[in-house]
Amino acid sequence: MQVTKNQINDAKSLNELEKLVAVCELCELSKTKTNDVFGVGRDTADILFIGEAPGKSEDLLGEPFVGAAGKFLNEMLESICLSRKEIYIANVLKHRPPNNRDPLPKEAELCWPFLRRQIELINPKLIIFLGRHSMNRFFPEFKISEVHGNAFRKEMWGRNQVFLALYHPAAALYNGGMRDTLKNDFSKIPKIVEGIDEEY
């Protein structure tokens, strides 16, 4: 089905939007998917994590970050007294690229209206990028090695949105030194949210 931008923008809830993802055939990934990986968590979460694309485990279970990287993400959430039920986790792509290849620019472009509407419906105080791919979808000029762990703002969708870039949890699985960097960056999240709260 050729889902239109108007249909996406008219979705009144995450549930409605998820139903559109389920019938979307805008790119070839709809033909190779096992499951849609729309997102999971609280519909009105203060914190929205955005990854790149589903992997093999995510495609099989229909939920983001359920593999080894997801276990490390859970561990880091627990370290700041949060659970997956209190946040929301989504990806730039809603279907797995074959063999876990990087998303093609065209695929990311076609999936962008879904992610944008997700953000509008959740209305998070803080958007956290998990890895450079999701960050560069919003800020193509940024290098994650330079901005990780630092909160920044940008006027988007009529609001002054706060963002935080983190290395992808999978990076810590291949590079032990990255584990401490990620944990340190993660530990800043409560203070960032607290700072946003103090402004309003």
C-alpha positions as CSV (number, residue, x, y, z in Angstrom):
1,M,0.0,0.0,0.0
2,Q,1.3,3.5,-0.9
3,V,0.8,5.2,2.4
4,T,0.7,9.0,1.9
5,K,2.2,11.8,4.0
6,N,-1.3,13.1,4.7
7,Q,-2.3,9.8,6.2
8,I,0.7,9.8,8.4
9,N,0.2,13.4,9.5
10,D,-3.5,12.7,10.2
11,A,-2.7,9.8,12.6
12,K,-4.1,10.8,15.9
13,S,-2.3,8.2,18.0
14,L,0.8,5.9,18.0
15,N,-1.6,3.0,17.5
16,E,-3.0,4.6,14.3
17,L,0.5,5.3,13.1
18,E,1.7,1.8,13.8
19,K,-1.2,0.4,11.7
20,L,0.1,2.5,8.7
21,V,3.6,1.2,9.2
22,A,2.2,-2.4,9.0
23,V,0.7,-1.8,5.5
24,C,3.4,0.5,4.2
25,E,5.1,-0.6,1.0
26,L,7.0,2.6,0.1
27,C,10.3,0.8,0.0
28,E,11.6,-2.7,-0.7
29,L,12.2,-3.4,3.1
30,S,8.5,-4.2,3.4
31,K,9.1,-7.3,1.2
32,T,11.9,-8.7,3.3
33,K,10.7,-7.9,6.8
34,T,9.5,-10.6,9.3
35,N,7.9,-8.0,11.6
36,D,7.4,-4.3,11.8
37,V,9.5,-2.7,14.5
38,F,7.5,0.4,15.2
39,G,8.7,1.3,18.7
40,V,8.0,0.5,22.3
41,G,7.5,2.3,25.6
42,R,5.3,5.0,27.1
43,D,3.2,7.0,24.7
44,T,3.8,10.2,26.7
45,A,7.4,9.6,27.6
46,D,9.7,12.5,28.6
47,I,12.7,10.7,26.9
48,L,12.7,9.3,23.4
49,F,15.6,7.2,22.3
50,I,16.2,6.9,18.5
51,G,18.3,4.2,17.0
52,E,19.2,3.4,13.4
53,A,17.3,0.3,12.2
54,P,16.1,-3.0,13.5
55,G,18.6,-5.9,13.5
56,K,17.9,-9.7,13.3
57,S,16.6,-10.1,16.8
58,E,14.4,-7.0,16.5
59,D,13.0,-8.2,13.2
60,L,12.1,-11.5,14.8
61,L,10.4,-10.1,17.9
62,G,9.0,-6.8,16.5
63,E,10.6,-4.7,19.2
64,P,13.7,-2.4,19.1
65,F,16.9,-3.1,21.0
66,V,16.2,-6.6,22.2
67,G,19.6,-8.2,21.2
68,A,23.0,-7.8,22.9
69,A,23.0,-4.0,22.4
70,G,19.5,-3.9,23.9
71,K,20.7,-5.7,27.0
72,F,23.4,-3.2,27.5
73,L,20.9,-0.4,27.0
74,N,18.7,-1.9,29.7
75,E,21.7,-2.1,32.0
76,M,22.4,1.6,31.5
77,L,18.8,2.6,32.0
78,E,18.8,0.7,35.3
79,S,22.0,2.6,36.3
80,I,19.9,5.9,36.2
81,C,16.8,4.3,37.8
82,L,14.8,4.1,34.6
83,S,13.0,1.2,32.8
84,R,11.9,0.7,29.3
85,K,8.3,1.2,30.4
86,E,9.1,4.8,31.4
87,I,10.8,5.9,28.1
88,Y,10.1,5.3,24.4
89,I,12.5,3.6,22.0
90,A,12.2,3.9,18.2
91,N,14.4,3.7,15.1
92,V,14.9,5.8,12.0
93,L,13.7,2.7,10.0
94,K,10.8,0.6,10.9
95,H,11.9,-2.5,9.0
96,R,15.2,-4.4,9.0
97,P,17.6,-3.8,6.2
98,P,18.8,-7.2,4.8
99,N,21.9,-8.6,6.5
100,N,21.9,-5.6,8.9
101,R,23.4,-3.3,6.2
102,D,23.3,0.5,6.7
103,P,20.0,2.1,5.7
104,L,20.0,3.6,2.3
105,P,19.4,7.3,2.1
106,K,16.2,6.7,0.1
107,E,14.9,4.3,2.8
108,A,15.6,6.8,5.6
109,E,13.9,9.6,3.6
110,L,10.8,7.5,2.9
111,C,10.5,6.5,6.6
112,W,11.2,10.0,7.9
113,P,7.5,11.1,8.0
114,F,6.7,8.2,10.3
115,L,9.5,9.1,12.8
116,R,8.5,12.8,12.7
117,R,4.9,12.0,13.5
118,Q,6.0,9.6,16.3
119,I,8.0,12.5,17.8
120,E,5.0,14.9,17.5
121,L,2.7,12.4,19.2
122,I,5.0,11.5,22.0
123,N,6.2,15.1,22.5
124,P,9.3,14.2,24.5
125,K,11.3,16.7,26.6
126,L,14.6,15.0,25.5
127,I,15.5,13.2,22.3
128,I,18.5,10.9,22.6
129,F,20.3,9.6,19.5
130,L,21.8,6.1,19.8
131,G,24.6,6.3,17.3
132,R,25.8,8.5,14.5
133,H,23.3,7.3,11.9
134,S,20.2,8.5,13.9
135,M,22.0,11.7,14.9
136,N,23.0,12.5,11.3
137,R,19.4,12.1,10.2
138,F,18.7,15.2,12.2
139,F,22.2,16.9,12.2
140,P,24.2,15.7,9.1
141,E,27.0,18.1,9.9
142,F,27.7,16.7,13.4
143,K,30.4,14.2,14.3
144,I,29.5,12.0,17.2
145,S,33.1,11.9,18.5
146,E,32.8,15.6,19.0
147,V,29.3,16.0,20.4
148,H,28.6,12.8,22.4
149,G,27.5,13.4,25.9
150,N,26.6,17.1,25.3
151,A,23.0,18.3,25.3
152,F,22.1,20.8,22.5
153,R,19.0,22.5,21.3
154,K,17.4,23.2,17.9
155,E,14.2,24.9,16.9
156,M,12.2,22.1,15.4
157,W,8.5,21.8,14.7
158,G,7.7,25.1,16.4
159,R,9.5,24.2,19.6
160,N,13.0,24.5,21.2
161,Q,13.8,20.8,21.3
162,V,16.6,19.4,23.4
163,F,18.8,16.6,22.1
164,L,21.6,14.4,23.4
165,A,23.9,12.2,21.2
166,L,25.3,9.0,22.6
167,Y,27.4,6.3,21.0
168,H,25.4,3.3,19.9
169,P,25.3,0.6,22.7
170,A,26.6,-1.9,20.1
171,A,29.9,0.1,20.0
172,A,30.6,-1.0,23.6
173,L,30.3,-4.7,22.6
174,Y,33.2,-4.4,20.2
175,N,35.2,-1.8,22.1
176,G,35.6,-2.2,25.9
177,G,36.8,1.3,26.4
178,M,33.6,2.7,24.9
179,R,31.6,1.1,27.7
180,D,32.8,3.6,30.3
181,T,32.3,6.5,27.9
182,L,28.7,5.4,27.3
183,K,28.0,4.9,31.0
184,N,29.4,8.3,31.8
185,D,27.4,10.0,29.0
186,F,24.3,8.1,30.2
187,S,24.7,9.3,33.8
188,K,24.1,12.9,32.6
189,I,20.5,12.2,31.5
190,P,18.7,12.8,34.8
191,K,20.4,16.3,35.2
192,I,19.6,17.2,31.6
193,V,15.9,16.4,32.2
194,E,15.9,18.2,35.5
195,G,17.3,21.3,33.8
196,I,14.6,21.2,31.2
197,D,11.9,20.9,34.0
198,E,13.4,23.9,35.8
199,E,12.8,26.1,32.7
200,Y,9.0,25.4,32.7
